[in-house]
Amino acid sequence: MKHTFRRLMAVLLGLTLLPGIVAAAETQTVEGKANGMGEVRVELTVEDGRITEARVDVSHETPGFGLDHADEFAQQLLDAQGADIDGVSGCTITTNAVKAAAAQALANAGIAAEEKAMTPGVYVGSAMGAKSEVKVAVQVNEDQTVRVWPLESNDTAVFSRDAVIAVTKAIEDAQSLAVDVYSGATLTSNAAILAVANAIESAGGDPIAWRVAQPKEKTQGENVEVDVLVVGGGTSGLTAAISAKTDSSLGLTDSGLKVLVVERNSFAGGDMNYSGGYVATPSGNPLSAATGVELSPEDVTRDMLALNPAAADFASEELSRKVWSAGPATITGLMNRGFHMSVEDAKVVSLNGHPMTAAFTQDPVTGYRCGDEWWDAMTGAPYEGWTLQHAAEDAGVEIRLNTEATGLVIENNVCLGVNVEDRESYYTITAKKVILATGYAGWDPESVEMFYPELSNVTGANNPGNHSDAQKWMVAMGGETVYYPESNYIVPVYNPVLRDNYEFGWIFQKGHTLWVNSQGSRFFDESAILNMGLTDIGAQLCTLEDGQAWMIFDSNNADCARFADELIGYGVAWSAASVEELAQKTGLPADALKATLDAYNASCESGVDEAFGTPADFMTPVTGETLYAARIVPGFTASVAVTLYCDDDMTITLTKGGQRIENLLGAGGVVGNMVPVAGFGAHVYEALSSGTLAGEIARTAILAQ
């Protein structure tokens, strides 16, 4: 059976070869890979059954976390002479990926260990996900096969639940932990895998052996021909698909066109699932009618351009007017199709001094309403994303998930289609019209290096919109991109998920804490935080070479200590009984940290801070029995505002007003800088409306042929 073969290929975990071990005598260089936050690779040189060299590639992991510890992981593999390493504190996902990749590499070297039998029974395993603990039940049978049931996960409504269900089913089907993650829900997926591993270990099994994957190769699939292909199944992409399949009102008309959406993630909805739990609805729909507040498309166009004066050189007033004019029919049409918004969720907000309607979404199961708490304005709208996906499917749109566009098919400046690959195959989709709806630029290492290297020490949010290849494709064709840095929103965060939209995300403004950099030294007057906006603090962190800072406090600091256990559970804070222990856990230099604390406490006692002039009433001594350190980094909570140029008919151009790529349209963030936005929920409104407009342009052009 597959699981028996896999365990027979398990990795050697000791310093010497044990009885029954089979190992090749010659020198070999072998490689293994596994999924962390991205793909992790381990290359080992093995001689006479021993690891003599180790190289770890974690270039796709998170800056400030797994990305920074390649050498440490490699040394641990050498020291352990196997895959069972301690790893790096606070980098659980990357650590387990390195273990799995190393186990795979050793298996490829022919190093095998005796099978470790599990004791039959039912075991509960758990692991920390993005925001909550993921729990599973694992039944171990007499034949050493397992059955898996998801028990609990409260990471994010809809797709995190689906992620746990999909991953646990995949584990049961494969009888292996080497399964694909639920793309777009990496943290939850890895937590489900680790929870099953935890249960297997409780049963006496070897979880590292269960991570060894069987090799598989993708095959050539059958090519596909459609009328309209939409690349990206997010907010604008799904709306564009509905518009192409129906009419300009997103009504019940069937255009007769074959419309296909390809989405790299395991679910649709894009950024809407993660951020923007509210939608601007200025006029002409049931929501604005409920509040009695109407703001015309012309008013919105004027105000948006006024709010973005730096965009005057590239923004299109004509295209903006067209997009905002498509908004009323978009909101009404989507609501008629079950889009998860109701008149009870409408609220009056302000746009550039004008009253405007916005809808705050509501969880239909719990009744929780985004906006109920002051820190949750960006907790996402997963039920909107879910209903938008089903609205597209109900309209007759085909959606292919886990399908990534790998490049455009261009001939003589005409787009003929897109090359794609899924988890089993690769093929080409030809289309009469292609709509790029992949969002603003991504936070993958290649995009950072190509478009905004000055942000290399900034952590990108863990959401699906943080990956878009369209910009790189155009540059490769000799085109240019539009970067609008004024729209960047860099703020202090704990990690890519725990952002400023949680109550504990604001303790640095309440707790009067000491801040140190990675050298263990203070670097600014901490009281300035009281008068700084979130983006100002983010800018301050960006001045640090590695972007990392640490809040240091103790058990006497009630405003901070009440969140300490929660932050420790998330792996972003550490506690200790001494400065030396705290330094060891955090990686801060002990001598420098002790000197800083001594000087800081002396300033607290004297009431005078000669180093930075921090007022005495802000400084809180760090002298309690338990010391804490919480790591803070600059984070970007959305995608970066790098977009493509387009004409007023949404056709992509290589440069401003330059060469058109016929049959290739843009929608949403991919051409977002052409239609600058600001204000409450306006980005979501622009994405929805531009999708409707792009779909209409594609539909009418094809039907006119």
N, C-alpha and C positions, 0 to 999 in steps of 0.2 A: 504494500500500500504506500501511497505517497508520503504519509506522515512517518512511516517506518524508515523509508529511504532517507528522508531528511534528517531524522535523528541519528542515523548511522553515519551521516556526514557532519556530525556536530564538531564543534571546535575544541581543540586542546586547551584546557584552562590552567594547567600547572606549569612548573618550570622544567619538568622532565617528562619523557614519554611514559605513559602508564601501561600496564599489561593490556594487551588486546588492541593497542593503538597501531594503526597502519599509517606510515608516513614515507613519502618518497625521499630518497637519499640525495638526489641532485639539488643544485641551487635553482630556485624558481622565483620568478617575479609574478605575483598574482594580484588580482584586483577584485574588490567587492563593492557593491553600492547599496544604499538604502535610502529611504525617505525620511528626512528630518523636516525642517521648515522648507527645505528644497532638497535637491539630490546631494547626498553625502557619498564621497568615494574614499576608499582606503586601499592603498597599494602597499603590499608587503613583499619583502625579499625573505625567502625561507630557505635555510640551508641545514640539511640533516635534521629536519623537524623543528628547528629553532628559528625565531624571527630575528634577523640580523639588521634589517632596516624597515622603517615604517614611515609612510607619507600619507597625510590626511588632507583631503580637499573639502573644506567647509565653506567654499566661496559663495554658496547660495544661502548661507544661514544669515541670521540677523546681526547687523553691526552692533557692537557693544555687548553681544551675548555669544552665541556659538561661533560667529565669524572670527572672533579674536583668539581662538584657542587651538588652532591647528597643531602647533608645535607641542603644546601640553598633551593633547590627545595622542599624538605620535609617541611621545616619550612614555606615556602610560602603557601603551600597547607593547613597547619594548620591555618595560619593567615587568609587566604581567605575563609576558610570553603567551598571550592569548587575548581573547575578546572580553574577558570579564574584568573590566576596568572600573575604577571609582568614578571617572568622569569629572565634570566641572560643576560646581554648585551653581544653581540658577539656570543651568543649560540642560535640563532633563531631556528634552526632545532631541537635541543634537547629540548628547551623550549616548542615548539609546540607538540612534542612527549609526554612530561610529561603532558601537558594539555589534550591531547587525551587519554592517558592511565588513568589519574585520572577520566576523564569523563566516561570512560568505567567501571572503578571500582565502581563509584557511581551508574551507571545504574545497575550494577550487585547487588548492595545493595537495589535496588528497589526504589531509590530516583528519582523522576520524576518531571519535571517542565511543566508548560503550554506551549503549542506550540506557538512559535513566528512567526506570519505570515509575509511572504515577500511580498513586493509590486511588482506586475508583471511589467516586462520591461526588457530591455537589459542593462547589467552592465559590465564594464571593470574592471578586477582585475589584479594586478601585484605583483610580489615578486622577490627578488634577487636570482638568481641561482648561478651556479658555477662561471661564468665569466660575466654574463650579466643579464639584467632584463627579466623575463618571463612574457608575457602578455596573458591574455585569455579574451574571451567574454562569458558571461553567460546570457542566456535568462531565466527569471523566468516566468512560465506560471500561468494561473489562478488557476490551481489545485495544485500549489506549487511544481510541478516538474520542473526540469531544463534541458536545453540543453547547451552544452559547446563547444566552438570553440577555438582552439589555434590560437593566433595572431602573437606572436613574441618570438623567442628565438635564441640567438647567442652564446650559451655556447660552444659547440664543434660540428663541422660539423657531419652530418649523425646521430649518435646515440642520441645526445641531442634533435634533432628535433623529432626523433622517440619516445624518452622518453615522450615528451610533448604530442604528438599525442596519445600514448598508455594510459597515465595516465588520460588525459581529457576524453577519450572515456570510460575508466573504471568508472570514476566518473559519467558520464551520464548514463551508463548502470546500475550501482548499486544505483544511486540516493543517494550517500554517499561519504564522503571524506575518509572513512576508506577503502582505496583500496591499493593493493600492489604497491610498487614502481617499477620502471623499473630498475631491478637489474643491478648494474654496473654504474648507472647514478643517484645515490642517491640525490645529491644536486639539479640537474635539476628536478627530480621527485618531491621532496618536494617543490620546488619553484612552480611547476604547481599546486600542492595541495593547497599551501598557496595563490596563485593567485586566485583560485576559491573561497577559503574561504573569501578572501578580497572582491570579488564581492558579495558573499552571505551576508556578513555583510553590504555592501552598500545597499543591497535590504531590509535590516531590519531583516535578519535572524540571527540565532545563529550558528556561525561556529563551536563552540565547540560541540554542539549537533550533528552536521553533521559528527563529527569525531568518534561517538560511533559506534563500529562495531558489526555486528551480529556474534555470535559464529559459527564456522565451524570446522569440523574435517576431517583429511585426511583419505582416505579409502585404502584398499589393492587393488592395480592395477594388471593388467595382466602381468605376467612375459614375458620377451623377450629373444630370442636367436639369436645371430649374429655370424659372423665369426671374425670380428675385432671391438673391442670397444675402442674408444679413449676418455679418460677422460680429458676434457679441450679443448675448442674450440678457443684457441688463435693461435698465429703464428705457433708454432711447431705442435700443435694438428691438425689444418686444413690441413697443408701440409702432415702430416703423413697419414691422412685419404685419401687425394687425391692419395698419393703414393700407399697405400694399395688397392685402388679401380682401379688404372690404371697400371702404370709400372714405371721403374726406371727413365724415362724421363718425367714423369707426362704427358704422351701423350694421344692419343685418344683410346688406348687399354682399354677394360673393363675386369678386372680380373675375373669378375663373383662373387666376394665375396660380402657379405652383410656387409657394413661398417656403423657404427653408431657413432656419436659424441654426448656426453652429455656436456652441458655447463651451469654452475650455473647462469650466467648473462642472461639478456634479449637480448643480442646481442653477436655476435661472433667477433673475432679479437683480444681480449685480450689487452695486453699492447700496441700493435701497435696503438690502438685508442688514447692513451694518451701520449706516449713518443716515441722517436726514429723516427722522421720524415725524416729519411734518412736510406739507406740500403747500406752496403758495397757490392760491386760486383767485386771481384778481377780479375776474368778471365773467358774466355770461354762463354761469353754471349753477346747479342747485346749492352749492356751498356758499357762494357769494350772495345768492338770493336769500339764503337763510340769515345772513348777518346784515343784509341791506347795504353792504359796502361794495361799490363797483369802481374798478380802476381800469380804464380802457387800454387796449393794446398800444395805442399811441402814447398814452401816459407812461406805461411801463417802459416802452422803448426810450422815451426821453429821460426818465429817471435812471434807468440802468446805464445809459451812456454818460449821464452826469456823474454817477457814482464811480465811474471808471475812466477818468480823464486820461490816464496813462495808456489806455487802450485805443486812443483815437487814431493812431497811425495804422492800425490793422483791423479794427472792428468795422463791421458793415452795418450801417444804419438800415439799409434796405432789407438785408437778410434778417436783422433783428425784428423789424416790423412784421415780416412774414411769419417768423417763429412765434412771436407773441400773439399774432392774429389767429394762429392755429390752436391756441390754448383753450379758449372756451369750449369748442367742439371736442377737444381732446378729453378734458375732464368730464364733461357730460357723457360722452360716448363710453369712456372707461367705466364710469359709475353705472351706466346702464348694463354693462357687461359684468358687473359684480366686483369691480375694483374696490378694494377694502378701504373705503372712506364713507362716512355718513355725515349728514347735516349736523348731528349732535357733536361731531368732532371739529366743527368750524369755530374759529376764533379770530377776533380782530387784532391785527398786529400793525406795525408801522413800517413803511417803505419810504425812505427819504422824506419823512415828514407827512406822507400821505397814509391814511388808513387803508388797510388791505386785509383780505381774508386769507387765513391759512388753516389747514386742517391738521390737527394732531391725531395721530393714529391710535387705535385702541385694540388691545388684545381681546379677541372675541371669546376666549376661554376664561381668562382671569378677570377681564374687565379693566386691567391696568391700562392707563392712558399715558402715552408719551407726553411729557410736559408737566406731569403731576408734581414732580420733584425738580428742584432748581438745578441739579447736577446731571439730569438725564436727557438733555436736549438732543443728544446724538446717539441714543441707544438703538436706533434703527427702526425699520418698518418691515419686518420679515413677512407679515401677513399681506402687506401691499405687494411685495415681490411675488409671493405665492399666488395671489389672485391674478396678478398681471400675467404670470406664466399660463395659468389656466384659461384666462381670457383669450390669449393667443391660440392656445390649442383648440379651444371651443370654436374659434373663428376658422379653423382649418389649417393653421400654420403647423408645419412639422418642426420640432425642436430636437436637435441632436446634442445631448450633453456629453461631457468628457471628450469633446471633439475640438481640437486646436488647429487654427489656421496657421500654416507654417510659411506661407508666402503667396504673393499675388501672381497671377498669370497675365502678363502684359505683352501686347504686340502692337507696335506702331502707336504707342500712347493710348491704347484702348485696353481696358480691363476685360478679359474674357472669362475670368473665374478665379478660383482660389485653390491652392493645394492644402490639404488637411490631413491630420492623422488622429485616430482614436487609440484606444488601448490595445487594439488587436491589429489594425491595418492602417495603411496610408492610401490616399486616392485624390482625385481632382474633381472639384465641383465647378462646372461651367454654368454661367448665368448671363441673362440679358442685362441685368443690372445688379451690381454689388453695392451694398451699403455697409460702410465701416462704422461700427458702433462699439469700438473697443475701449473708449474712454480716453481720459487724459493720459499722459505718459506714466509709465510704471516705475516701480522702485526696485526692479531687478538690477543687479550690479552693472550690466551692460548699459542700461538706460542712464543710471547715475553717472557713470564715467563719460558717456557720450553727451549728455545734455546739461547736467548740473553737478559737476564734480565738487563744487563748493559746498554741497549738502552731504558729502560723503560720511560725515559723522552724525547724521540725523537718522533716526529710526523710522522706518516706514510702517504705517498701520497694516495690520493683518486683515486685509479685505481684498476681494477679487478685483476691484477696480485698480489695484496697484500693480497691474501688469498689462501693458498695451504695446503691441509690436508695430502698429500702423506707422508710428512716427519713424521707427528705424527703417521700415520698408521704403518710405519716401526719401529718406536721407541716402539710402543705398542707391536709389535711382537718380541721385543728383539734386534732389529737392531740398527745401528748407523747412524749418519748423518755426512756430511762434511760441516764445516763452514769455509768460506774463507773471513774473515773480511777485508782483503786488498782491496776487491772490493767494499766495502761499500762506498756510496756517500752521506754523511751527510752534508747538507748545510743550511744556514739560510733561513727560509721561513716565510711567514705571516700565512699561514694555509695550510692544505693538498693540496689545489688546486693552490693557488697563490704562485708559486715557483720562482726560480731564472731565469725562462725563460720569464720574463716580464721586460719591461724597468724600472718600478718602483721597481723591485726586486733588483736593484743595487744602490738605492739612499743612502744606508748606506756607500757606498764607495765614494760617490760624495758629500754628504750633510754636512760633518763635524758635525755630530750630537753627542749629549750626550747620553750615554747608561746607564741604571740603571737596577738592578735586581728586583725581586719581593719584596724585602725589601726596595726598593726605593733608593738603594745605588749604586754608581759606582763600577765597579769591574775590569777594566783594562784600559790601555792606548788606547783610541779609534783610535788614528792615526795609530796604528799597522795594522788596517784594510787595509790601502793602500798597504801594502806589504804582506798581507795574501791572500792565495787562498780561494775559497769558502769553501772547506773542512776544512781548518784551522779555519775559523770562526765558522763553525759548531762544530768543536771539542771544541772551547772555550765555546760555549753555553752549550755543554754537561757537562761541569764542574759545572754548576749551578744545585742546588738540584732539581728544578722543570723544568729546561730547558728553562725558560721564561726570556726574556729581553725586555726592552722597549726603543725605540728611542724617545727622548724628543727633540722637536724643536718648533719654533714659526713661526708666519706669516712673519717674516723678512728673514727667511731662504728660499730663492727662490728655491734652488735645491730640497728641500723636500716639501715645501708648495704647489708647483704646482701639486703634486700628492695627497694632503691631502684629498680633497673631494672624489676622486676616492677610496682611501683606506677606508675612513669612510663609503662609500657606500657598500663596501665589508664586513663591520663589523669587520675590523682588526685595526682600528684607531679611536681615539676619540679627540674631540676638546673641549676647555673650555676657560672661561674668567679669571680663577684664578687657582692657584695651588690646592686649596682645592677642587674645582669642578672637576679638572682633576683627582685628587686622588680618588674622589668618583666614577667617571665613570669607572676608570680602576681597582679599587680595591687595589691600592697601598697605603701604609700608608702615610697619609698627612704630619705628622710632619717630617718623614724621608725624604720624597720627597722635602719638602720645604728647609730643611737643606742642602740637596745635591745640589739643584739649587742655593741656596745662596752661597755656597762654590765654586761651579763651575763658577758662574758669577763673583765672586771676583777674581778667578784665571784668567778669561778672561781679566778682567780689569788690573790686575797686570802684565799679560804676563808670569806668572810663575805658573805651576801646581805642587805643592809640593806633592800632593797625588799620582799621577801616572806618572808625567813627560811628559804629552802630550804637544807637541810643541804649542806655542801660535798661529801660523798661521793655526792650525787645529781646534782650539777651537772657537766655535761660541756662543756668549751669548744668553740666552733664556730669553728675556725681552719684547717681543712683546705683542701686545694687545690680540692676540689669541694664546693659547698654544695647542700643539698637542702631542699625544703619539701614537706610532705605535708599536704593539706587535710583537716581533720576536721570533721564536722558532727554535730549530734544527729539520730539516726535512729530511726524506729519500725519494728520488724521484722515487725509484723503489722498487723491492722486495729484501729481504735480502738473501745474498748468502749462504743459507743453502740448501744442496742438498742431494741426495741419492747416494750410490755407485752403479756401474753397471760394468758388464764385457764388453769386446770389442765388443760383439754382442748385446749390449744395454740391456741385461737382468739384472733386478734389483737384487742386492745382499744385504743381511742383513749387511754385513761388507765388508771391503776391501778384495777382493778375496775370500770372504766367501760363506756362504750358498746362493745358487741361489733360486729365486722365479720363477719357470718355468712358461712360458707363460705370464710373466709380463715384459714389456719393458718400458724404459723411453725415453723421448725426450724433447729437449729444456731445460729450466731452472731446471726442476726436477732432471736432472743429469748434469746440466751445469758445475759444478766444475770439472767434468771429462774431459771437453773440455774448458779450460780457454780461455777467450777472453779479448781483450782490443782494443781501437781504434775506429775510426769513423764508426758507423753503424755495427760493427762486431758482436754485440750481436744479432741483427736481422738476419744477415746472418747465424750465427750459429744456431739460432732457426729454420729457414727455412730449412737449410741443414740437421740438425739432424732429423727433422720431415720426410724428404724424406728417410733418411737412415732407421729410425725405421719402417716406413711403408713398405719399401722394404723387410726388414728382416721378418716382420710379414707375408707379402704376400707370399714370396717364401717358407717359412716354411709350411704354410697351403697348398699351391698348391702342395708341394712335398709329402704330406701325402697320 
